[in-house]
């Protein structure tokens, strides 16, 4: 069992990366349905940076979900140290990974120990280390719930209808915008796993990386406009979003769909005229789906790419790396 205190990164105020402070705090007690995990690695994700910057209310929520001080982080890989009542499926010593309490800002993964809902965890694939396992949960589950199976009935806060993935297989073409990033590189690989022809859009520095992951065609957005080169696509997975996202509608065939991972600016009349669908999902913690993704990771069918790693105490540097952009895969914090 752990000692009574641990190292954790906390926010006492909102602001830039400099507000991340590594300090001694009490080890959490797992509640009903939870296990205590000794953290070996924690993934760095955009919501961690949003929280640090002062966003404390998830889209669709009417009130703040956290208060200061708070430990950021949702992606974790580690070893079960204790099991509370009602936590099923795990024993002390099991290696696990998971996306904790998402949607929400209360994952508390940037720490040496975390109390984790057992239902949000899966067994870590034996063939990969904790760093690669910690890189997978949020990005991998986002790609999974957009492309393969939503796994829940909760609509996205950005639309009324439930998101429904497009059937993928031989004969379907998928364009992935932002293909080198966390969600993008998982989306590319899952689409290939389902047999689709995949067009990857990213900056030229990522061409070799994306070809290794199986991209059938690469477009360097710094040199060409994808909407001028590509037509009759079945699905666009846009991991970048923003006001320019709607330009990808022109690449779709009638009956096609665009899945913006981040909010975009779309006109319902335009999409109706083009005969296409725009649909979004909000990723949610799901241990069962993560176990399925874990089997693909174990088999080498899908891999988690690591942009860079930083020690837990260097969380500030990790956030500074993320702010520079052009991330290839995931950034991960390591815990001794």
Secondary structure in CASP SS format (residue, H / E / C, confidence):
PFRMAT SS
TARGET T0000
AUTHOR 0000-0000-0000
METHOD secondary structure of the structure
MODEL  1
X C 1.00
X C 1.00
X C 1.00
X C 1.00
X E 1.00
X E 1.00
X E 1.00
X E 1.00
X E 1.00
X E 1.00
X E 1.00
X C 1.00
X C 1.00
X C 1.00
X C 1.00
X C 1.00
X H 1.00
X H 1.00
X H 1.00
X E 1.00
X E 1.00
X E 1.00
X E 1.00
X E 1.00
X E 1.00
X E 1.00
X C 1.00
X C 1.00
X C 1.00
X C 1.00
X C 1.00
X C 1.00
X C 1.00
X E 1.00
X E 1.00
X E 1.00
X E 1.00
X E 1.00
X E 1.00
X E 1.00
X E 1.00
X E 1.00
X E 1.00
X E 1.00
X C 1.00
X H 1.00
X H 1.00
X H 1.00
X H 1.00
X H 1.00
X H 1.00
X H 1.00
X C 1.00
X C 1.00
X C 1.00
X C 1.00
X C 1.00
X C 1.00
X C 1.00
X C 1.00
X C 1.00
X C 1.00
X C 1.00
X C 1.00
X C 1.00
X C 1.00
X C 1.00
X C 1.00
X C 1.00
X E 1.00
X C 1.00
X C 1.00
X C 1.00
X C 1.00
X E 1.00
X E 1.00
X E 1.00
X E 1.00
X E 1.00
X E 1.00
X E 1.00
X E 1.00
X E 1.00
X C 1.00
X C 1.00
X C 1.00
X C 1.00
X C 1.00
X C 1.00
X C 1.00
X C 1.00
X C 1.00
X C 1.00
X C 1.00
X E 1.00
X E 1.00
X E 1.00
X E 1.00
X E 1.00
X C 1.00
X C 1.00
X C 1.00
X C 1.00
X C 1.00
X C 1.00
X C 1.00
X C 1.00
X C 1.00
X C 1.00
X C 1.00
X E 1.00
X C 1.00
X E 1.00
X E 1.00
X E 1.00
X E 1.00
X E 1.00
X H 1.00
X H 1.00
X H 1.00
X E 1.00
X E 1.00
X E 1.00
X C 1.00
X C 1.00
X C 1.00
X C 1.00
X C 1.00
X C 1.00
X H 1.00
X H 1.00
X H 1.00
X H 1.00
X H 1.00
X C 1.00
X C 1.00
X H 1.00
X H 1.00
X H 1.00
X H 1.00
X H 1.00
X H 1.00
X H 1.00
X H 1.00
X H 1.00
X H 1.00
X H 1.00
X C 1.00
X C 1.00
X C 1.00
X C 1.00
X C 1.00
X C 1.00
X C 1.00
X C 1.00
X C 1.00
X C 1.00
X C 1.00
X C 1.00
X C 1.00
X C 1.00
X C 1.00
X C 1.00
X C 1.00
X C 1.00
X C 1.00
X C 1.00
X C 1.00
X C 1.00
X C 1.00
X C 1.00
X C 1.00
X E 1.00
X E 1.00
X E 1.00
X E 1.00
X E 1.00
X C 1.00
X C 1.00
X C 1.00
X C 1.00
X H 1.00
X H 1.00
X H 1.00
X H 1.00
X H 1.00
X H 1.00
X H 1.00
X H 1.00
X H 1.00
X H 1.00
X H 1.00
X H 1.00
X C 1.00
X C 1.00
X C 1.00
X E 1.00
X E 1.00
X E 1.00
X E 1.00
X E 1.00
X E 1.00
X C 1.00
X H 1.00
X H 1.00
X H 1.00
X H 1.00
X H 1.00
X H 1.00
X H 1.00
X H 1.00
X H 1.00
X C 1.00
X C 1.00
X C 1.00
X C 1.00
X E 1.00
X E 1.00
X E 1.00
X E 1.00
X C 1.00
X C 1.00
X C 1.00
X C 1.00
X C 1.00
X H 1.00
X H 1.00
X H 1.00
X H 1.00
X C 1.00
X C 1.00
X C 1.00
X E 1.00
X E 1.00
X E 1.00
X E 1.00
X E 1.00
X E 1.00
X C 1.00
X C 1.00
X C 1.00
X E 1.00
X H 1.00
X H 1.00
X H 1.00
X H 1.00
X H 1.00
X H 1.00
X H 1.00
X H 1.00
X H 1.00
X E 1.00
X E 1.00
X E 1.00
X E 1.00
X E 1.00
X E 1.00
X E 1.00
X E 1.00
X E 1.00
X C 1.00
X C 1.00
X C 1.00
X E 1.00
X C 1.00
X C 1.00
X C 1.00
X H 1.00
X H 1.00
X H 1.00
X H 1.00
X H 1.00
X H 1.00
X H 1.00
X C 1.00
X C 1.00
X E 1.00
X E 1.00
X C 1.00
X C 1.00
X C 1.00
X C 1.00
X C 1.00
X C 1.00
X C 1.00
X C 1.00
X H 1.00
X H 1.00
X H 1.00
X H 1.00
X H 1.00
X H 1.00
X H 1.00
X H 1.00
X H 1.00
X H 1.00
X H 1.00
X H 1.00
X H 1.00
X C 1.00
X C 1.00
X C 1.00
X C 1.00
X C 1.00
X C 1.00
X E 1.00
X E 1.00
X E 1.00
X E 1.00
X E 1.00
X E 1.00
X H 1.00
X H 1.00
X H 1.00
X H 1.00
X H 1.00
X H 1.00
X H 1.00
X H 1.00
X H 1.00
X H 1.00
X H 1.00
X H 1.00
X H 1.00
X C 1.00
X C 1.00
X C 1.00
X C 1.00
X C 1.00
X E 1.00
X E 1.00
X E 1.00
X E 1.00
X E 1.00
X C 1.00
X C 1.00
END
